[in-house]
Amino acid sequence: MSAHSPQQHGQEHGQEHPIGLYFKIWGLLFFLSTLSYLVDYFHVESYLRWTLILIFMFLKAGLIVAVFMHMAWERLSLVYAILLPPLCLLVLVGLMATEAGYTLALRLLYFQQ
């Protein structure tokens, strides 16, 4: 029989990450937020504006999920269980938006008399 119970063993070897990692991530989040602000400051217009804003938003969300929610150190199955459903929902929303455009085009075509 070992001297340590499974509960004690888990407490002794918990995950600890250096505080410097968190400071680096905070700095990176601040930098990405600054870039997002500069998109508005320099009056970037059209699809480029929304593309840049969405890219910065997804990068910030990914960093927060990976580091502050400790997903970067979790098992792959847990990552899939948390990240896969929202990705599936995004695909379904995209399909619905495409179908909505198709339906609108048909209504405009056939009911325009």
DAGI-V782656 format. One record per backbone hydrogen bond with DSSP energy under -0.5 kcal/mol. CO is the residue of the C=O (numbers start at 0). NH is the residue of the N-H. Records with the same first field share a line. If there is no record, write none. Layout:
CO: NH + NH
This chain:
4: 8
5: 9
6: 10
7: 11
8: 12
10: 13
17: 20 + 21
18: 22
19: 23
20: 24
21: 25
22: 26
23: 27
24: 28
25: 29
26: 30
27: 31
28: 32
29: 33
30: 34
31: 35
32: 36
33: 37
34: 38
35: 39
36: 39 + 40
37: 41
38: 43
39: 42
44: 47 + 48
45: 49
46: 50
47: 51
48: 52
49: 53
50: 54
51: 55
52: 56
53: 57
54: 58
55: 59
56: 60
57: 61
58: 62
59: 63
60: 64
61: 65
62: 66 + 67
63: 67 + 68
64: 70
65: 71
66: 69
69: 72
70: 73
74: 78
75: 79
76: 80
77: 81
78: 82
79: 83
81: 85
82: 86
83: 87
84: 88
85: 89
86: 90
87: 91
88: 92
89: 93
90: 94
91: 95
92: 96
93: 97
94: 98
95: 99
96: 100
97: 101
98: 102
99: 103
100: 104
101: 105
102: 106
103: 107
104: 108
105: 109
106: 110
110: 112
